Amino acid sequence: MGPTYTTNALKLLSLCLVLQNLFLNTVSSGEPIQGTPGLEGMGTIAQGYQEMSNVEIVDELVNMIIAQRAYETNSRAIRAANEMLRDVINVGR
């Protein structure tokens, strides 16, 4: 593995928030400053620590339940349509 670098900006509040933990530099924030962790005020990297999840587990479980119910509903509709089609075909015979 190669070296690890950290990046800083002159005006942190001027960065453009893209995602929860992803920023882009802007004209007012200045060019990004890349450096070695622990040197020149760049912050440090701690080994053996785990980053907190950025997923809301309750929201994801609710979304999964909603998707499952929608799938079940669609499955029942298709099954009913197949049964009606089979009955129409059988009546025609």
Contacts in CASP RR format, 6 or more apart in sequence:
PFRMAT RR
TARGET T0000
AUTHOR 0000-0000-0000
METHOD contacts of the structure
MODEL  1
MGPTYTTNALKLLSLCLVLQNLFLNTVSSGEPIQGTPGLEGMGTIAQGYQ
EMSNVEIVDELVNMIIAQRAYETNSRAIRAANEMLRDVINVGR
3 36 0 8 1.000
4 37 0 8 1.000
4 45 0 8 1.000
5 34 0 8 1.000
5 35 0 8 1.000
5 36 0 8 1.000
5 37 0 8 1.000
6 34 0 8 1.000
6 35 0 8 1.000
6 36 0 8 1.000
6 37 0 8 1.000
6 42 0 8 1.000
6 43 0 8 1.000
6 45 0 8 1.000
7 32 0 8 1.000
7 33 0 8 1.000
7 34 0 8 1.000
7 35 0 8 1.000
8 32 0 8 1.000
8 33 0 8 1.000
8 34 0 8 1.000
8 35 0 8 1.000
8 41 0 8 1.000
8 42 0 8 1.000
9 15 0 8 1.000
9 25 0 8 1.000
9 29 0 8 1.000
9 30 0 8 1.000
9 32 0 8 1.000
9 33 0 8 1.000
10 29 0 8 1.000
10 30 0 8 1.000
10 33 0 8 1.000
11 28 0 8 1.000
11 29 0 8 1.000
11 30 0 8 1.000
12 29 0 8 1.000
14 26 0 8 1.000
14 28 0 8 1.000
14 29 0 8 1.000
14 30 0 8 1.000
15 23 0 8 1.000
15 24 0 8 1.000
15 25 0 8 1.000
15 26 0 8 1.000
15 29 0 8 1.000
16 23 0 8 1.000
16 24 0 8 1.000
16 25 0 8 1.000
16 26 0 8 1.000
16 29 0 8 1.000
17 23 0 8 1.000
18 24 0 8 1.000
20 54 0 8 1.000
21 54 0 8 1.000
25 31 0 8 1.000
25 32 0 8 1.000
35 42 0 8 1.000
36 42 0 8 1.000
37 43 0 8 1.000
37 44 0 8 1.000
37 45 0 8 1.000
38 44 0 8 1.000
END
